[in-house]
Amino acid sequence: GRPDIKIEEDGIYITIPIEEGPQYRFGQVKMEGDFIKPEEELRALLTSKEGDVYSRERVRADVLALRELYNNEGYAFPDIDPSQDTNNEELRVNINYHVQKNNIIRFERINVGGNIKTRDKVVRRELAVYEQGLFSAKGLRKSSQNLQRLDFFENVDINTSQGSSEDKLVLQIDVTEKKTGNLAVGAGFSSNEGVVASFEIQERNFMGYGQRLALSGQIGGKSNQFSIKLTEPWLFDIPLETSVGLFKLEREYDDFTKDSWGGSLSGKYPLYRAWDIDVWGTYQFESADVTDVDEDASVIIRDQVGHHTTSAVTVGLRRDTRNRVFLTTEGSDNWISVEYAGGPLGGSSGFIKYIYNSGWYFPFKWDTSFFSRGRIGYIQESEGEELLLYEKFFLGGLNNLRGFQVRKVSPRDPITGDRIGGDKFVFFNFEFRFPIIKEAAIYGVTFYDMGNVYPDDESYDFTNLRHAVGAGIRWYSPLGPLRLEWGYNLAPESDESSSVWDFTIGYGF
């Protein structure tokens, strides 16, 4: 109706009268034209149903869904015309979707621009569309996602233009490269561990070939470790990601010292790229010496003194659909692994270890998001072989149970009280993430963690979990990713701290 306007001392008041009128419903919903699939499959995409309350948004959603289907079959420019016939007597709106598929479109040429360091083939091998291949809107989105997840580029722009004929398009991919070198440093402090400093020098796009080269180390009052690792994501020009690494580790635990070295060879292959499912495997060899065991330590710990070797193969399946690795807002990360050691592989340790992980990210309003993760594991000692103490499960620390110091959640020896690890564990993380200064990529996080480790004579007990809450800050700073988090132990034991701070930071160059 006509607005009623009043001018008062404190402002102008506008009243707009609204008369709803009668409520209309969908009448007949028909389809006609060029069908590239059986009509039943096309109609299954429609949200406009006879008898439902009429909605323009539903009609618009139907048009987009039909266009998406045709786009993914190579028809880049289909005409979807929803003609409407209104019956004012019956208060019905009849819809007839006229579909004209038009020409099937192919990519005549794919051009790559903006890459100075990165080789063309590194970009092209991540594409889900191909020269002379059919147009696919889904393939273009997947290509953009793959390039973003490389973490080589600040921006990825994908555009199309007319080719040499009406049924051909030219695909233009322009990227803006960013720094792919990283010097990460971290520091932490606890009453048991003292000061610990860590570093990692990494180049994620070595020589522009997409290879990753990393040198890392950790130096502290109770531990020193160093490693070097080279990863080739496309061995022999097929998507077989292969890594080779060497490591040296010396760690002083509460009741013994472990000094070890070893190496690993691993591979990963996309089992089903359309669903982001990868299969992977790793062989690792470790040679370790256990010394400096306290005289009053648990018998289980004293039995570990001496030289040990572990030769193990791990295989697993993973589906990772996260939109990015740091400050993730949507997607999921699910994987399962089985590790076999000993037997025909040799070594002095024999076991089978199973781990399952499931993490999910849910975007909310105002750029907030919710994250939930659960992980469960079980290790079984092989018959006639030894299960070493350091192969068992322990929890605590920034990556599982915050509010607890590293490896401080564990079953204890009933006589000495020493932590001796368990053969099964479970933990859950729940986080709410929110922007503090979005433009500067500074986000806050609140979390609730719970979990526990169980000995071989106990079953999983979800009523007997350790709990912690806390908060922190995540910042994708010019120096690299930063995490500062504080966890509060809701029920500390007599020798545990009531709260723990964890801090990591990186530097890009």
C-alpha atoms as one frame of an Amber mdcrd trajectory, in Angstrom:
protein
   0.000   0.000   0.000   0.863   3.670   0.051   3.484   4.560   2.685   2.429
   6.807   5.569   5.167   9.344   6.340   5.294  11.369   9.564   7.920  13.932
  10.489   8.566  14.123  14.218  11.116  16.027  16.282  13.289  12.939  16.752
  13.133  11.706  13.162  11.025  10.619  10.204   8.672   7.672  10.706   7.623
   5.638   7.655   4.819   3.084   7.901   4.318   0.727   4.964   0.984  -1.149
   5.056   1.202  -4.714   3.740  -1.694  -6.868   2.629  -0.662 -10.489   2.197
  -3.330 -11.481  -0.235  -4.274 -15.133  -0.747  -1.632 -17.865  -0.430  -0.851
 -19.732  -3.649   0.425 -23.262  -4.015   2.221 -25.144  -6.740  -0.096 -26.739
  -9.271   1.176 -28.993 -12.018   4.942 -29.168 -12.427   5.965 -30.216 -15.921
   9.155 -30.532 -17.952   9.706 -30.504 -21.688  12.532 -30.046 -24.159  15.956
 -31.642 -24.524  16.414 -34.358 -21.916  19.964 -35.713 -21.536  18.872 -38.107
 -18.785  15.599 -39.931 -18.066  12.872 -37.518 -16.991  12.592 -39.233 -13.593
  16.218 -38.304 -12.801  15.657 -34.708 -13.862  12.450 -34.395 -11.849  14.248
 -35.753  -8.775  16.299 -32.535  -8.790  13.218 -30.322  -8.489  12.126 -28.867
  -5.153   8.865 -27.488  -6.596   6.244 -30.082  -5.662   2.543 -30.023  -6.468
   0.543 -28.923  -3.432   3.454 -27.184  -1.662   3.283 -23.466  -0.890   4.522
 -21.522  -3.918   8.024 -20.099  -3.609  10.076 -18.168  -6.157  13.219 -19.347
  -4.373  12.297 -22.952  -5.083  11.813 -22.188  -8.760  15.164 -20.420  -8.856
  16.828 -23.365  -7.085  15.312 -25.746  -9.642  16.696 -23.708 -12.536  20.177
 -23.706 -10.948  20.059 -27.450 -10.261  19.063 -28.272 -13.849  21.670 -25.907
 -15.249  24.340 -27.507 -13.020  23.439 -30.969 -14.315  23.701 -29.875 -17.945
  26.918 -27.952 -17.239  28.547 -31.081 -15.863  27.685 -32.997 -19.037  29.410
 -30.519 -21.339  26.489 -28.157 -22.073  27.906 -24.836 -20.894  25.006 -22.606
 -21.945  21.664 -24.421 -21.533  18.442 -22.411 -21.531  16.154 -23.288 -18.619
  12.905 -21.320 -18.890  10.318 -21.827 -16.085   7.065 -20.594 -17.625   4.322
 -19.985 -15.070   0.541 -20.161 -15.458  -1.392 -18.671 -12.531  -4.885 -19.968
 -11.715  -6.428 -17.277  -9.485  -9.595 -19.272  -8.844  -7.799 -22.337  -7.484
  -4.894 -20.308  -6.083  -2.450 -22.467  -8.009   0.697 -21.714 -10.007   1.477
 -24.261 -12.711   5.168 -24.503 -13.681   6.556 -25.809 -16.968  10.345 -26.046
 -17.211  11.380 -25.668 -20.851  14.881 -27.100 -21.347  17.061 -26.371 -24.365
  20.501 -27.901 -24.074  22.161 -25.959 -26.950  25.651 -26.923 -28.164  27.901
 -29.258 -26.288  31.052 -27.307 -25.386  34.677 -28.415 -25.249  37.791 -26.685
 -23.962  39.814 -25.832 -27.032  42.811 -24.606 -25.093  43.899 -24.107 -21.477
  46.236 -21.201 -20.766  48.147 -20.706 -17.509  49.436 -17.283 -16.504  50.958
 -15.496 -13.536  53.234 -18.365 -12.532  56.837 -17.189 -12.368  58.419 -19.885
 -10.221  55.872 -22.676 -10.503  56.155 -24.821 -13.640  53.114 -25.033 -15.913
  52.804 -28.769 -15.431  52.466 -28.344 -11.659  49.336 -26.269 -12.305  47.953
 -28.393 -15.134  48.205 -31.703 -13.302  45.842 -30.397 -10.596  43.092 -29.615
 -13.112  39.960 -31.745 -13.303  39.247 -30.515 -16.881  41.336 -31.045 -19.981
  42.040 -29.605 -23.405  39.542 -31.007 -25.925  37.584 -32.331 -22.951  33.944
 -31.540 -22.209  32.979 -28.433 -20.255  32.234 -29.214 -16.615  31.215 -26.714
 -13.948  31.989 -29.302 -11.277  35.398 -29.886 -12.838  36.174 -26.150 -12.778
  35.266 -25.898  -9.089  37.362 -28.962  -8.304  40.296 -27.513 -10.261  40.109
 -24.271  -8.290  39.953 -26.187  -4.999  42.954 -28.347  -5.940  45.054 -25.297
  -6.828  44.084 -23.478  -3.627  45.006 -26.475  -1.510  48.508 -26.577  -2.996
  49.116 -23.473  -0.876  51.412 -22.066  -3.566  49.138 -19.199  -4.613  47.496
 -16.200  -2.983  44.809 -16.035  -5.684  43.503 -18.380  -8.352  41.307 -16.827
 -11.066  39.570 -19.067 -13.597  37.829 -17.490 -16.604  36.536 -18.642 -19.981
  36.358 -16.915 -23.347  35.043 -17.787 -26.807  37.216 -20.169 -28.795  37.597
 -20.545 -32.547  34.002 -21.744 -32.930  30.693 -21.606 -31.040  31.223 -25.013
 -29.473  34.674 -24.251 -28.069  35.935 -22.244 -25.095  39.366 -21.086 -24.034
  40.082 -21.596 -20.333  42.361 -19.006 -18.733  43.899 -19.784 -15.336  45.740
 -16.897 -13.690  47.558 -17.415 -10.405  49.318 -15.091  -8.012  52.229 -16.849
  -6.350  53.082 -16.472  -2.679  56.063 -17.337  -0.559  56.372 -21.077  -0.195
  59.438 -21.181   2.023  58.752 -21.483   5.709  60.883 -21.206   8.815  58.718
 -22.344  11.704  59.784 -21.903  15.319  57.999 -22.884  18.454  58.514 -22.716
  22.180  56.839 -24.117  25.239  57.285 -24.482  28.958  55.991 -26.809  31.630
  57.053 -27.766  35.130  58.075 -31.247  33.934  59.486 -30.564  30.472  61.165
 -27.211  31.041  61.813 -24.986  28.017  61.511 -26.628  24.588  62.386 -24.914
  21.292  61.632 -26.300  17.845  62.280 -25.251  14.276  61.443 -26.333  10.762
  62.893 -25.058   7.503  60.593 -26.046   4.675  60.223 -25.296   0.985  56.805
 -26.436  -0.274  57.509 -25.751  -3.955  61.146 -26.749  -4.373  62.571 -25.465
  -7.690  59.004 -24.825  -8.869  58.298 -28.543  -9.304  55.911 -28.790  -6.360
  58.315 -30.877  -4.302  58.505 -30.397  -0.532  61.831 -30.349   1.275  61.821
 -30.018   5.054  64.485 -29.960   7.743  63.172 -29.898  11.292  64.502 -30.147
  14.794  63.586 -29.822  18.435  65.986 -28.910  21.199  65.041 -28.956  24.840
  66.055 -29.886  28.312  64.750 -33.414  27.861  64.617 -34.028  24.117  66.532
 -33.442  20.910  65.295 -34.551  17.529  66.229 -33.817  13.929  64.777 -34.954
  10.635  65.002 -34.322   6.908  62.297 -35.246   4.414  61.823 -34.901   0.658
  58.397 -35.365  -0.946  57.708 -35.741  -4.660  53.933 -35.340  -5.237  53.930
 -36.773  -8.805  56.471 -39.564  -9.166  56.948 -40.633 -12.818  54.381 -37.951
 -13.787  51.528 -39.877 -12.180  49.779 -38.753  -8.963  51.912 -41.054  -6.801
  53.157 -38.920  -3.904  56.402 -40.379  -2.589  58.424 -39.322   0.460  61.765
 -40.381   1.841  63.031 -39.259   5.226  65.702 -39.712   7.882  65.508 -38.883
  11.589  67.575 -38.793  14.770  65.870 -38.655  18.177  67.107 -38.501  21.746
  64.519 -38.141  24.497  64.744 -38.257  28.267  61.513 -39.616  29.730  60.637
 -39.609  33.406  62.251 -43.004  34.013  64.491 -43.745  31.006  66.270 -42.244
  27.990  65.639 -43.300  24.391  68.280 -42.624  21.708  67.216 -43.639  18.201
  67.703 -43.113  14.485  65.909 -44.380  11.433  64.308 -43.702   8.093  61.073
 -44.063   6.189  59.751 -44.485   2.650  56.117 -43.710   1.933  53.709 -43.372
  -0.957  50.192 -42.046  -1.505  47.903 -42.546  -4.507  44.412 -41.172  -5.256
  42.214 -44.243  -5.175  39.077 -42.317  -6.177  39.764 -38.680  -7.034  36.099
 -37.741  -7.464  35.588 -38.428  -3.729  39.088 -37.341  -2.609  39.909 -40.833
  -1.349  43.628 -41.676  -1.141  45.391 -44.914  -0.293  48.811 -44.658   1.337
  51.556 -46.795   2.754  54.786 -46.327   4.710  57.748 -48.474   5.596  59.764
 -47.305   8.633  62.841 -48.674  10.322  64.010 -47.507  13.751  67.054 -48.474
  15.781  66.816 -47.445  19.439  68.792 -47.730  22.665  67.018 -47.449  26.018
  69.284 -46.387  28.889  69.348 -44.478  32.190  66.426 -46.336  33.736  65.772
 -45.350  37.343  66.438 -48.106  39.844  63.030 -47.612  41.439  61.179 -47.535
  38.099  58.462 -49.988  37.208  59.574 -53.491  36.243  57.900 -52.901  32.878
  60.188 -49.918  32.286  63.343 -51.678  33.538  62.682 -54.512  31.088  63.074
 -52.042  28.188  66.816 -51.485  28.820  68.969 -52.374  25.813  68.987 -52.163
  22.037  65.769 -52.499  20.039  64.816 -52.338  16.379  61.394 -51.809  14.839
  60.620 -52.649  11.223  57.046 -51.714  10.342  54.678 -51.211   7.419  51.629
 -48.950   7.686  48.756 -48.803   5.195  45.719 -46.559   5.289  42.808 -44.857
   3.558  42.087 -41.135   3.799  39.416 -38.730   2.597  40.399 -35.085   3.087
  37.973 -32.410   1.827  39.147 -29.473   3.990  39.010 -26.133   2.188  42.447
 -25.251   3.622  44.882 -26.692   6.138  45.066 -23.709   8.545  41.984 -21.734
   9.651  39.815 -24.442   8.113  36.108 -23.567   7.991  34.461 -26.424   6.104
  35.051 -29.964   4.923  36.225 -33.084   6.721  39.292 -35.222   7.312  38.707
 -38.942   7.804  41.294 -41.692   7.797  42.039 -45.179   9.040  45.435 -46.861
   9.345  46.843 -50.284  10.189  50.504 -50.700  11.186  52.223 -54.099  11.220
  55.641 -54.599  12.807  57.860 -57.623  13.314  57.261 -61.071  11.866  58.798
 -61.432   8.387  59.784 -57.739   8.494  62.291 -58.451  11.264  63.082 -56.292
  14.259  62.755 -56.942  17.960  59.249 -55.476  18.294  56.092 -57.092  16.971
  52.582 -55.642  16.990  49.534 -54.587  14.968  48.241 -51.060  15.560  44.853
 -49.726  14.407  43.840 -46.033  14.433  40.695 -44.328  13.127  40.247 -40.545
  12.908  37.221 -38.460  11.931  37.235 -34.639  11.916  34.459 -32.345  10.632
  34.242 -28.584  10.054  30.899 -26.771   9.966  30.619 -23.118   8.861  28.186
 -20.893  10.774  27.000 -17.311  10.517  29.279 -14.298  10.909  32.289 -16.293
   9.647  32.286 -18.564  12.669  32.737 -22.318  12.464  32.504 -25.428  14.604
  35.002 -28.294  14.596  34.583 -31.766  16.051  37.052 -34.637  15.956  37.219
 -38.113  17.368  40.097 -40.561  17.295  40.322 -44.120  18.576  43.181 -46.594
  18.555  44.133 -50.116  19.565  47.486 -51.936  19.562  47.855 -55.719  19.767
  51.083 -57.463  20.700  52.058 -60.168  18.202  52.301 -63.667  19.629  55.813
 -64.562  20.666  57.121 -61.002  20.136  57.670 -57.949  22.314  55.573 -54.795
  22.494  57.923 -51.991  23.449  56.824 -49.369  25.953  57.337 -46.434  23.588
  55.065 -48.035  20.966  52.114 -47.894  23.365  49.611 -45.047  23.552  49.983
 -41.860  25.593  47.894 -38.677  25.369  48.382 -35.038  26.324  49.538 -31.956
  24.444  48.526 -29.469  21.773  47.429 -32.061  19.193  45.087 -34.224  21.301
  44.281 -33.387  24.949  45.071 -29.761  25.731  45.269 -28.882  29.415  47.552
 -31.901  29.940  51.300 -32.045  29.444  52.668 -34.221  26.661  52.332 -37.989
  27.325  50.941 -37.414  30.824  47.612 -39.186  30.219  48.381 -42.880  30.571
  47.753 -45.944  32.745  50.108 -46.220  35.726  52.027 -49.027  37.315  49.957
 -49.904  40.414  53.118 -50.187  42.553  55.355 -47.315  41.420  52.786 -44.979
  39.852  54.903 -44.653  36.673  53.063 -43.991  33.424  53.465 -47.141  31.321
  51.201 -46.478  28.344  48.122 -48.343  27.222  46.977 -50.571  24.395  43.879
 -48.510  23.574  42.872 -44.854  23.590  40.086 -42.518  22.593  39.797 -38.736
  22.533  37.416 -36.054  21.262  37.954 -32.377  20.441  35.181 -29.779  20.108
  36.026 -26.241  19.012  34.150 -23.052  18.243  36.139 -20.657  16.080  35.288
 -16.990  15.554  36.958 -14.000  13.877  38.638 -11.392  16.059  40.115  -9.323
  13.234  39.054 -11.086  10.041  41.016  -8.803   7.723  44.221  -9.720   9.570
  43.288 -13.447   9.695  43.166 -13.424  13.516  40.665 -15.882  14.964  39.735
 -16.932  18.457  38.931 -20.453  19.588  37.250 -22.025  22.586  37.503 -25.762
  23.066  36.459 -28.763  25.090  38.669 -31.884  24.973  38.128 -35.269  26.530
  39.754 -38.673  26.281  41.738 -41.388  28.017  44.192 -44.260  27.581  43.392
 -47.762  28.868  45.568 -50.747  29.907  45.293 -54.174  28.310  43.132 -55.534
  31.129  40.454 -52.831  30.672  37.980 -52.103  27.899  37.101 -48.722  26.449
  35.187 -46.821  29.134  33.504 -43.662  27.875  32.362 -42.861  31.403  35.987
 -42.627  32.528  37.422 -39.796  30.424  39.767 -36.945  31.309  38.315 -33.488
  30.567  39.752 -30.049  29.786  38.444 -26.730  28.512  40.278 -23.705  27.223
  40.701 -20.918  24.715  43.275 -19.608  22.305  44.205 -17.487  19.321  44.970
 -18.573  15.741  46.686 -16.097  13.454  47.868 -16.514   9.891  50.511 -13.870
  10.517  53.184 -12.488   8.172  55.546 -14.710  10.150  53.449 -17.757   9.354
  50.729 -19.708  11.220  50.553 -18.970  14.956  48.737 -20.875  17.709  48.555
 -19.758  21.319  46.276 -21.907  23.462  45.593 -22.370  27.149  43.956 -25.498
  28.511  42.451 -26.019  31.949  42.401 -29.512  33.465  38.941 -29.976  34.993
  40.069 -32.716  37.383  43.859 -32.708  37.854  45.540 -35.562  39.662  47.963
 -34.850  42.490  51.059 -34.612  40.253  49.364 -32.742  37.373  49.224 -29.028
  36.632  45.792 -27.456  36.619  46.517 -25.640  33.344  48.973 -25.733  30.455
  50.005 -23.135  27.832  50.981 -24.216  24.294  52.503 -21.949  21.661  53.758
 -22.354  18.068  54.640 -19.848  15.343  56.101 -19.923  11.826  58.012 -17.577
   9.561  57.557 -17.247   5.780  60.309 -16.208   3.378
